[in-house]
Amino acid sequence: MKSTPTILNPTRFVPSQKPLLVAGLSQDYPYTDIDKIPLLWQEFVPYLGHIPGQQGGVTYGLCFDQQGGVKYLCGVEVASTEGLPVAFTYEKLPAYTYAVFTHDGPLSTLCHTIEAIGSVWLPQADYEKAAGANCFFERYGEAFDPETGTGDLEVWVPVQPKTSL
């Protein structure tokens, strides 16, 4: 039986003051292979703390919509793209206002939170996906525990007030 949260509200709205530059490893996944994303994280983790220009200890999982699947980038915020490892790609996310959702369960149930945001909260909210946005991201804070898959984990969705209410 599928478990999707019935009550889901953002914990806060964050207006971004500047674009977010994230660098890391990226791969395209058809929807049928999304369960393989943890393998990309396993490949990425050894780079942590050794990435030129890395800003802080927060990690990001960027999810870009594509036909039949997603492009997923696991990475960190960087000051610039200079000196990055050859295997790395980067994305510069424009400044948006973000609806921020806290994921309270284990990492294995994150897909339920993401599904609820898109299929329950967004259609009922006074907000819509921000114009031009083709990405949302997972933000793994410094208190996230990769061993247990729990802790400081949020989903950030770029939004704008609905143009037709």
Residue frames as a rotation matrix with the C-alpha (Angstrom) as fourth column:
MET 1
0.575 0.818 0.000 0.00
0.818 -0.575 0.000 0.00
0.000 0.000 -1.000 0.00
LYS 2
-0.207 -0.635 0.745 1.30
0.622 -0.673 -0.401 3.41
0.756 0.380 0.534 -0.96
SER 3
0.261 0.233 -0.937 1.85
0.927 -0.330 0.177 5.87
-0.268 -0.915 -0.302 1.89
THR 4
-0.369 -0.309 0.877 1.53
0.569 -0.821 -0.050 9.55
0.735 0.480 0.478 1.03
PRO 5
-0.829 0.062 -0.556 1.24
0.474 -0.450 -0.757 12.23
-0.298 -0.891 0.343 3.70
THR 6
0.047 0.924 0.379 -2.27
0.969 -0.134 0.206 13.70
0.241 0.357 -0.902 3.77
ILE 7
0.956 0.189 -0.223 -1.26
0.250 -0.925 0.287 16.91
-0.152 -0.330 -0.932 5.55
LEU 8
-0.004 -0.983 0.184 1.75
0.985 0.028 0.169 18.67
-0.171 0.182 0.968 4.14
ASN 9
0.965 0.240 0.102 2.61
0.252 -0.958 -0.138 22.32
0.064 0.159 -0.985 4.47
PRO 10
0.178 -0.948 0.264 5.86
0.353 -0.188 -0.916 24.16
0.918 0.256 0.301 3.93
THR 11
0.205 -0.194 -0.959 7.71
0.977 -0.019 0.212 24.99
-0.060 -0.981 0.185 7.11
ARG 12
0.088 -0.186 -0.979 8.70
0.186 -0.962 0.199 28.34
-0.979 -0.199 -0.050 5.62
PHE 13
0.849 0.046 0.526 9.13
0.525 -0.175 -0.833 30.37
0.054 0.983 -0.173 2.46
VAL 14
0.142 -0.898 -0.416 12.66
0.492 -0.301 0.817 31.55
-0.859 -0.320 0.400 1.66
PRO 15
0.991 0.078 -0.113 13.30
-0.050 -0.555 -0.830 34.38
-0.127 0.828 -0.546 -0.79
SER 16
0.377 -0.902 0.210 16.65
0.890 0.415 0.189 33.68
-0.257 0.116 0.959 -2.42
GLN 17
0.637 -0.207 -0.743 18.98
-0.050 -0.972 0.228 36.68
-0.770 -0.108 -0.629 -2.51
LYS 18
-0.108 -0.750 -0.652 21.39
-0.906 -0.195 0.375 35.23
-0.409 0.632 -0.659 -5.05
PRO 19
0.528 0.223 -0.820 21.71
-0.649 0.729 -0.220 32.35
0.548 0.648 0.529 -7.49
LEU 20
0.536 -0.319 0.781 22.88
-0.524 0.600 0.605 29.02
-0.662 -0.734 0.155 -6.05
LEU 21
0.226 -0.574 -0.787 25.92
-0.867 0.250 -0.432 27.45
0.445 0.780 -0.441 -7.76
VAL 22
0.536 0.030 0.844 26.02
-0.541 0.780 0.316 23.69
-0.648 -0.626 0.434 -7.12
ALA 23
0.051 -0.602 -0.797 28.74
-0.914 0.293 -0.280 21.37
0.402 0.743 -0.535 -8.42
GLY 24
-0.082 -0.101 0.991 28.97
-0.644 0.765 0.025 17.60
-0.761 -0.636 -0.128 -8.21
LEU 25
-0.954 -0.208 0.214 28.18
-0.018 0.755 0.656 14.40
-0.298 0.622 -0.724 -10.06
SER 26
-0.157 0.918 -0.365 25.21
-0.798 -0.335 -0.501 14.20
-0.582 0.212 0.785 -12.38
GLN 27
-0.969 -0.070 0.237 23.34
0.074 0.833 0.548 11.45
-0.236 0.549 -0.802 -14.17
ASP 28
-0.378 0.879 -0.292 20.13
-0.885 -0.250 0.393 11.03
0.273 0.407 0.872 -16.16
TYR 29
-0.919 0.159 0.362 17.65
-0.039 0.874 -0.484 8.48
-0.393 -0.459 -0.797 -14.80
PRO 30
-0.494 0.858 -0.141 14.48
-0.143 0.080 0.986 7.13
0.858 0.507 0.083 -16.39
TYR 31
0.087 0.614 0.785 11.65
-0.915 -0.262 0.306 7.04
0.393 -0.745 0.539 -13.85
THR 32
0.852 0.280 -0.442 12.09
-0.171 0.947 0.270 3.26
0.494 -0.155 0.855 -13.59
ASP 33
0.208 -0.878 -0.431 15.69
0.662 0.451 -0.599 3.67
0.720 -0.161 0.675 -12.32
ILE 34
0.379 -0.037 0.925 15.27
-0.414 -0.901 0.134 6.44
0.828 -0.433 -0.356 -9.73
ASP 35
0.992 0.028 0.122 16.06
-0.122 0.445 0.887 3.87
-0.030 -0.895 0.445 -7.04
LYS 36
0.480 -0.876 0.059 19.67
0.840 0.439 -0.318 3.89
0.252 0.202 0.946 -8.35
ILE 37
0.628 -0.207 0.750 20.31
-0.105 -0.978 -0.182 7.51
0.771 0.036 -0.636 -7.25
PRO 38
0.909 -0.319 0.268 21.96
-0.285 -0.005 0.959 6.35
-0.305 -0.948 -0.096 -3.97
LEU 39
0.529 -0.755 0.386 24.75
0.800 0.596 0.069 4.81
-0.283 0.272 0.920 -6.07
LEU 40
0.344 -0.371 0.863 25.56
0.461 -0.734 -0.499 8.28
0.818 0.570 -0.082 -7.42
TRP 41
0.805 -0.025 0.593 25.75
-0.481 -0.612 0.628 9.56
0.347 -0.791 -0.504 -3.84
GLN 42
0.826 -0.529 0.195 28.15
0.259 0.663 0.703 6.72
-0.501 -0.530 0.685 -2.94
GLU 43
0.290 -0.717 0.634 30.38
0.926 0.042 -0.376 7.83
0.242 0.696 0.676 -5.80
PHE 44
0.406 -0.034 0.913 30.16
0.151 -0.983 -0.104 11.48
0.901 0.180 -0.394 -4.72
VAL 45
0.988 0.145 -0.058 30.74
0.079 -0.147 0.986 11.23
0.135 -0.978 -0.157 -0.94
PRO 46
0.364 -0.914 -0.182 34.55
0.899 0.293 0.325 10.69
-0.243 -0.282 0.928 -1.14
TYR 47
-0.159 -0.401 0.902 34.87
0.681 -0.707 -0.194 14.15
0.715 0.583 0.386 -2.74
LEU 48
0.785 0.594 0.178 33.28
0.301 -0.616 0.728 15.92
0.542 -0.517 -0.662 0.25
GLY 49
0.820 -0.467 -0.331 35.67
0.156 -0.374 0.914 18.28
-0.551 -0.801 -0.234 1.98
HIS 50
-0.248 -0.946 0.206 38.05
0.459 0.073 0.886 18.19
-0.853 0.314 0.416 -1.01
ILE 51
0.285 0.452 0.845 36.04
0.959 -0.146 -0.245 20.21
0.013 0.880 -0.475 -3.54
PRO 52
-0.774 -0.630 0.066 37.67
0.632 -0.775 0.002 23.50
0.050 0.044 0.998 -4.57
GLY 53
-0.824 0.400 0.402 35.54
-0.295 -0.908 0.298 26.44
0.484 0.127 0.866 -3.46
GLN 54
-0.268 0.760 -0.592 33.14
0.641 0.600 0.479 24.29
0.719 -0.251 -0.648 -1.39
GLN 55
-0.512 0.229 0.828 30.87
-0.513 -0.854 -0.081 26.49
0.689 -0.466 0.555 0.73
GLY 56
-0.075 0.497 0.865 29.94
-0.990 0.065 -0.123 24.83
-0.117 -0.866 0.487 4.03
GLY 57
-0.889 -0.308 0.339 28.90
-0.340 0.940 -0.039 21.26
-0.306 -0.150 -0.940 4.74
VAL 58
0.119 0.988 0.102 25.39
-0.434 0.144 -0.889 21.22
-0.893 0.062 0.446 3.25
THR 59
-0.909 -0.317 0.271 24.84
0.089 0.486 0.869 18.84
-0.407 0.814 -0.413 0.32
TYR 60
-0.149 0.846 -0.512 22.19
-0.746 -0.436 -0.504 19.08
-0.650 0.306 0.696 -2.37
GLY 61
-0.617 0.110 0.780 20.28
0.514 0.807 0.292 16.72
-0.596 0.581 -0.554 -4.61
LEU 62
-0.481 0.414 -0.773 19.04
-0.622 -0.782 -0.032 18.69
-0.618 0.466 0.633 -7.63
CYS 63
-0.389 0.472 0.791 16.17
0.550 0.808 -0.212 17.10
-0.739 0.352 -0.574 -9.58
PHE 64
-0.629 0.135 -0.765 15.53
-0.590 -0.724 0.357 18.38
-0.506 0.676 0.535 -13.10
ASP 65
0.351 0.833 0.428 12.42
-0.127 0.496 -0.859 17.27
-0.928 0.248 0.279 -14.98
GLN 66
-0.711 -0.450 -0.541 13.15
-0.620 0.036 0.784 15.55
-0.333 0.892 -0.304 -18.27
GLN 67
0.234 0.812 -0.535 10.96
-0.941 0.328 0.085 13.59
0.244 0.484 0.841 -20.62
GLY 68
0.581 0.126 -0.804 10.61
-0.153 0.987 0.044 10.10
0.799 0.098 0.593 -19.18
GLY 69
0.327 -0.503 -0.800 12.79
0.863 0.504 0.035 10.75
0.386 -0.702 0.599 -16.15
VAL 70
0.987 -0.071 -0.145 15.02
0.016 -0.850 0.527 13.14
-0.161 -0.523 -0.837 -14.25
LYS 71
0.153 -0.982 0.112 18.50
0.200 -0.080 -0.976 14.56
0.968 0.172 0.184 -14.36
TYR 72
0.958 0.140 -0.248 19.88
0.255 -0.034 0.966 14.29
0.127 -0.990 -0.068 -10.83
LEU 73
0.106 -0.942 0.318 22.92
-0.002 -0.320 -0.947 16.16
0.994 0.100 -0.036 -9.54
CYS 74
0.826 0.022 -0.563 24.35
0.557 0.114 0.822 15.45
0.082 -0.993 0.082 -6.10
GLY 75
-0.017 -0.854 0.521 26.66
0.594 -0.428 -0.681 18.22
0.804 0.298 0.514 -5.04
VAL 76
0.010 -0.096 -0.995 27.64
0.909 -0.414 0.049 21.12
-0.417 -0.905 0.083 -2.83
GLU 77
0.974 0.225 -0.021 27.50
0.206 -0.922 -0.328 24.86
-0.093 0.315 -0.945 -3.13
VAL 78
0.022 -0.994 0.107 30.72
0.978 0.044 0.202 26.24
-0.206 0.100 0.973 -4.62
ALA 79
0.124 -0.082 -0.989 32.09
0.164 -0.981 0.102 29.76
-0.979 -0.175 -0.108 -4.94
SER 80
0.137 -0.112 -0.984 33.13
-0.919 -0.384 -0.084 29.18
-0.369 0.916 -0.155 -8.57
THR 81
0.966 0.245 0.082 33.66
-0.188 0.883 -0.429 26.38
-0.178 0.399 0.899 -11.07
GLU 82
0.362 -0.909 -0.207 37.43
-0.766 -0.164 -0.621 26.80
0.531 0.384 -0.756 -11.17
GLY 83
-0.557 -0.807 0.195 39.47
-0.792 0.445 -0.417 23.71
0.249 -0.387 -0.888 -10.36
LEU 84
0.352 0.755 0.553 36.55
-0.839 0.516 -0.171 21.30
-0.414 -0.404 0.816 -10.12
PRO 85
-0.405 -0.453 0.794 37.27
-0.112 0.887 0.449 17.60
-0.907 0.093 -0.410 -10.72
VAL 86
-0.903 -0.039 -0.427 36.91
-0.426 -0.031 0.904 16.55
-0.048 0.999 0.011 -14.35
ALA 87
-0.777 0.616 -0.131 33.95
0.572 0.777 0.262 14.27
0.263 0.129 -0.956 -13.54
PHE 88
-0.471 0.597 -0.650 31.96
0.512 -0.415 -0.752 17.17
-0.718 -0.687 -0.110 -12.08
THR 89
-0.335 0.471 0.816 29.17
0.669 -0.491 0.558 19.17
0.663 0.733 -0.151 -13.66
TYR 90
-0.840 0.087 -0.536 27.51
0.391 -0.589 -0.707 22.23
-0.377 -0.803 0.461 -12.22
GLU 91
-0.049 0.873 0.486 24.22
0.842 -0.226 0.490 24.07
0.538 0.433 -0.723 -12.26
LYS 92
-0.988 -0.148 -0.053 23.52
0.155 -0.862 -0.482 27.69
0.026 -0.484 0.875 -11.41
LEU 93
-0.192 0.977 -0.095 20.01
0.971 0.203 0.126 27.96
0.143 -0.068 -0.987 -10.02
PRO 94
-0.381 0.104 0.919 18.45
0.171 -0.969 0.180 31.42
0.909 0.226 0.351 -10.40
ALA 95
-0.992 0.113 0.050 17.26
-0.083 -0.316 -0.945 33.33
-0.091 -0.942 0.323 -7.36
TYR 96
-0.300 0.944 -0.139 13.69
0.101 0.176 0.979 32.21
0.949 0.280 -0.148 -6.61
THR 97
-0.190 0.352 0.917 11.36
-0.980 -0.125 -0.155 32.18
0.060 -0.928 0.369 -3.65
TYR 98
-0.651 -0.132 -0.748 11.30
-0.209 0.978 0.009 28.64
0.730 0.162 -0.664 -2.28
ALA 99
0.569 0.721 0.397 8.62
-0.742 0.242 0.625 26.74
0.354 -0.650 0.672 -0.40
VAL 100
-0.532 -0.841 -0.095 10.61
-0.645 0.476 -0.597 24.64
0.548 -0.256 -0.796 2.06
PHE 101
0.656 0.746 -0.113 9.26
-0.560 0.581 0.590 21.31
0.506 -0.324 0.799 3.29
THR 102
-0.300 -0.707 0.641 10.83
-0.943 0.320 -0.089 19.36
-0.142 -0.631 -0.762 6.14
HIS 103
0.218 0.289 -0.932 11.03
-0.419 0.890 0.178 15.61
0.881 0.352 0.315 5.54
ASP 104
0.202 -0.047 0.978 10.53
-0.979 -0.048 0.200 13.94
0.037 -0.998 -0.055 8.93
GLY 105
0.913 0.225 0.339 10.81
-0.262 0.963 0.067 10.29
-0.311 -0.150 0.938 7.95
PRO 106
0.098 -0.899 0.426 13.68
0.244 0.437 0.866 8.13
-0.965 0.019 0.262 6.80
LEU 107
-0.498 -0.412 -0.763 15.35
-0.587 -0.487 0.646 8.89
-0.638 0.770 0.000 3.48
SER 108
-0.939 0.113 0.326 13.68
0.275 0.816 0.508 5.80
-0.209 0.566 -0.797 2.00
THR 109
-0.031 0.998 0.051 10.30
0.923 0.048 -0.383 7.60
-0.384 0.035 -0.923 2.21
LEU 110
-0.576 -0.260 -0.775 11.44
0.076 -0.961 0.266 10.91
-0.814 0.095 0.573 0.69
CYS 111
-0.959 0.223 0.177 9.68
0.191 0.045 0.980 10.01
0.211 0.974 -0.085 -2.57
HIS 112
-0.138 0.962 -0.235 6.34
0.972 0.178 0.156 10.13
0.191 -0.206 -0.960 -0.70
THR 113
0.008 0.069 -0.998 7.01
0.516 -0.855 -0.055 13.67
-0.857 -0.514 -0.043 0.52
ILE 114
-0.846 -0.392 -0.361 8.04
-0.103 -0.545 0.832 14.79
-0.522 0.742 0.421 -2.97
GLU 115
-0.746 0.631 0.213 4.94
0.539 0.383 0.750 13.18
0.391 0.674 -0.626 -4.49
ALA 116
0.077 0.807 -0.586 2.69
0.977 -0.178 -0.117 14.86
-0.199 -0.563 -0.802 -1.91
ILE 117
-0.389 -0.278 -0.878 4.21
0.189 -0.957 0.219 18.26
-0.902 -0.081 0.425 -2.64
GLY 118
-0.962 -0.106 -0.250 3.50
-0.214 -0.274 0.938 17.93
-0.168 0.956 0.241 -6.37
SER 119
-0.693 0.708 -0.138 0.16
0.302 0.459 0.835 16.15
0.655 0.537 -0.532 -6.28
VAL 120
0.110 0.754 -0.647 -1.45
0.971 0.058 0.233 17.43
0.213 -0.654 -0.726 -3.06
TRP 121
-0.037 -0.146 -0.989 0.08
0.659 -0.747 0.086 20.69
-0.751 -0.648 0.124 -1.80
LEU 122
-0.877 -0.443 -0.188 0.92
0.183 -0.668 0.722 22.51
-0.445 0.598 0.666 -5.04
PRO 123
-0.631 0.684 0.367 -2.51
0.499 -0.004 0.867 22.08
0.594 0.729 -0.339 -6.71
GLN 124
0.343 0.835 -0.430 -4.26
0.867 -0.105 0.487 23.34
0.362 -0.540 -0.760 -3.54
ALA 125
-0.204 -0.542 -0.815 -1.84
0.827 -0.542 0.153 26.13
-0.524 -0.643 0.559 -2.61
ASP 126
0.837 0.395 -0.378 -1.97
0.198 -0.864 -0.463 29.80
-0.509 0.313 -0.802 -3.50
TYR 127
0.016 -0.914 -0.404 1.37
-0.644 -0.319 0.695 29.18
-0.765 0.250 -0.594 -5.22
GLU 128
0.990 0.132 0.059 2.53
-0.039 0.635 -0.772 27.59
-0.139 0.761 0.633 -8.43
LYS 129
0.306 -0.926 0.222 5.88
0.861 0.368 0.352 26.46
-0.407 0.084 0.909 -9.76
ALA 130
0.152 -0.319 -0.935 8.01
-0.044 -0.948 0.316 29.54
-0.987 -0.007 -0.158 -10.44
ALA 131
0.959 0.200 -0.202 8.11
-0.181 -0.120 -0.976 30.63
-0.219 0.973 -0.079 -14.08
GLY 132
0.464 -0.807 -0.365 11.14
-0.690 -0.071 -0.720 29.14
0.555 0.586 -0.590 -15.80
ALA 133
-0.155 -0.525 0.837 11.90
-0.924 0.378 0.065 26.71
-0.350 -0.763 -0.543 -12.97
ASN 134
0.434 0.258 -0.863 12.61
-0.618 0.783 -0.076 23.16
0.656 0.566 0.499 -14.08
CYS 135
-0.362 -0.683 -0.634 14.17
0.175 0.619 -0.766 21.93
0.915 -0.389 -0.105 -10.85
PHE 136
0.810 0.313 0.497 13.51
-0.436 -0.245 0.866 21.37
0.392 -0.918 -0.062 -7.17
PHE 137
-0.152 -0.928 -0.339 16.16
-0.329 0.371 -0.868 20.27
0.932 -0.020 -0.362 -4.74
GLU 138
0.778 0.168 -0.606 16.78
0.449 0.526 0.722 18.18
0.440 -0.834 0.334 -1.67
ARG 139
0.194 -0.715 0.672 18.85
-0.559 -0.643 -0.523 19.96
0.806 -0.274 -0.525 0.98
TYR 140
0.578 -0.142 -0.804 20.81
0.564 0.781 0.267 17.71
0.590 -0.608 0.532 3.33
GLY 141
0.732 -0.247 0.635 21.87
-0.488 -0.840 0.237 19.88
0.475 -0.483 -0.736 6.27
GLU 142
-0.262 -0.965 0.034 24.90
-0.663 0.154 -0.733 19.30
0.702 -0.214 -0.679 8.42
ALA 143
-0.396 0.180 0.900 22.80
-0.820 0.373 -0.435 17.37
-0.414 -0.910 0.000 10.97
PHE 144
0.638 0.576 -0.510 21.68
-0.748 0.620 -0.236 14.81
0.181 0.532 0.827 8.34
ASP 145
-0.089 -0.626 0.775 22.94
-0.651 0.626 0.430 11.33
-0.754 -0.466 -0.463 9.25
PRO 146
-0.036 0.061 -0.997 23.72
-0.963 0.265 0.052 9.31
0.267 0.962 0.049 6.10
GLU 147
-0.940 -0.332 -0.085 24.10
-0.290 0.902 -0.319 6.13
0.182 -0.275 -0.944 8.17
THR 148
-0.646 0.758 0.091 20.50
0.345 0.396 -0.851 6.20
-0.681 -0.518 -0.517 9.41
GLY 149
-0.678 0.377 0.631 19.08
0.612 -0.187 0.769 8.27
0.408 0.907 -0.104 6.53
THR 150
0.457 0.854 -0.250 17.46
0.847 -0.332 0.415 10.66
0.271 -0.401 -0.875 8.98
GLY 151
-0.257 -0.515 -0.818 17.90
0.779 -0.611 0.140 14.18
-0.572 -0.601 0.558 10.25
ASP 152
-0.119 0.096 -0.988 18.19
-0.073 -0.993 -0.088 17.59
-0.990 0.061 0.125 8.68
LEU 153
-0.807 -0.075 0.586 16.49
0.532 0.338 0.776 16.96
-0.257 0.938 -0.232 5.30
GLU 154
-0.080 0.761 -0.643 14.34
-0.078 -0.648 -0.758 19.44
-0.994 -0.011 0.111 3.38
VAL 155
-0.221 0.116 0.968 12.77
0.956 0.222 0.192 19.71
-0.193 0.968 -0.160 -0.05
TRP 156
-0.397 -0.005 -0.918 12.99
0.040 -0.999 -0.012 23.19
-0.917 -0.041 0.396 -1.65
VAL 157
-0.081 0.501 0.862 10.50
0.964 0.259 -0.059 24.01
-0.253 0.826 -0.504 -4.42
PRO 158
-0.952 -0.260 -0.159 10.74
0.211 -0.939 0.272 27.26
-0.220 0.225 0.949 -6.42
VAL 159
-0.122 0.989 0.087 7.35
0.981 0.133 -0.141 28.97
-0.151 0.068 -0.986 -6.30
GLN 160
-0.981 0.033 0.192 5.51
-0.005 -0.990 0.143 32.17
0.195 0.140 0.971 -7.10
PRO 161
-0.474 0.880 0.009 2.01
-0.238 -0.118 -0.964 33.34
-0.848 -0.459 0.266 -6.17
LYS 162
-0.308 0.458 0.834 -0.61
0.832 0.555 0.003 31.89
-0.461 0.695 -0.552 -8.52
THR 163
-0.996 -0.079 -0.050 -1.41
0.039 -0.840 0.540 34.29
-0.084 0.536 0.840 -11.31
SER 164
-0.347 0.938 -0.021 -5.05
-0.512 -0.171 0.842 33.18
0.786 0.303 0.539 -11.39
LEU 165
-0.989 0.022 0.145 -6.68
-0.122 0.420 -0.899 32.49
-0.081 -0.907 -0.413 -8.04
